[in-house]
Amino acid sequence: MKGVVLISGSGSNLQSIIDNANDINLDIEAVISNKEAAYGLERAKKANITTHTLDHKQFSSREAFDQNLSQLIDQYNPGVIILAGFMRILTEEFTQKYTGKMLNIHPSLLPKFQGLNTHQRAIDAKETEHGVTIHFVTAELDGGPIIAQSQIKVLEDDSAESLAKRVLIEEHKLFPKVIHWFTQNQLKLNDNKVTLDGKLM
């Protein structure tokens, strides 16, 4: 299945997807970043994947940025759009256009800790478990239907940094697995409900 990956930063999840691309039946057509300095662009270039930078600061509105992003994505006619650390809030029009084919990874056990600084917030809230969520993207920030989660224990001496490192290990394992479900047409979104092999998740 053809896919486009959207990033904003270092691209460690992108790297895990690139490393597993053949096994998960994914052909990454392009990597698009809203930040020119995103190291993920270098990762893509090393893998001979086409890259684009679309700087959100160059657009007068969120709608204008999303329209240009949509036009860029549509050039590749992807079957799946993968948000791998893409730090933009997307407009409702954009998310509706790609409903059911856009996946996002979020470093918390949603619905807990939507938004940023999830690891420190989990520690501050004295959570005993933390982790990662893969979900379909909807207009609600980090609020789309949940596909899969992976949990780890929060240790007494954890810092945000140490917790983030352990969560990242889980991210790199879970995201390729979920993408593979999607490329195999096992994973679907219908009426805001997630099914795997026809069974409700």
HELIX and SHEET records of a PDB file:
HELIX    1   1 SER A   12  ASN A   20  1                                   9    
HELIX    2   2 GLY A   40  LYS A   46  1                                   7    
HELIX    3   3 HIS A   56  GLN A   58  5                                   3    
HELIX    4   4 ARG A   62  ASP A   74  1                                  13    
HELIX    5   5 GLU A   92  LYS A   97  1                                   6    
HELIX    6   6 THR A  118  ASP A  124  1                                   7    
HELIX    7   7 ALA A  160  THR A  183  1                                  24    
SHEET    1   A 7 THR A  50  THR A  53  0                                        
SHEET    2   A 7 ASP A  27  SER A  33  1                                        
SHEET    3   A 7 LYS A   2  ILE A   7  1                                        
SHEET    4   A 7 VAL A  80  LEU A  83  1                                        
SHEET    5   A 7 MET A 102  HIS A 106  1                                        
SHEET    6   A 7 GLU A 129  PHE A 136 -1                                        
SHEET    7   A 7 ILE A 146  LYS A 153 -1                                        
SHEET    1   B 3 LEU A 187  ASN A 190  0                                        
SHEET    2   B 3 LYS A 193  LEU A 196 -1                                        
SHEET    3   B 3 LYS A 199  LEU A 200 -1                                        
END                                                                             
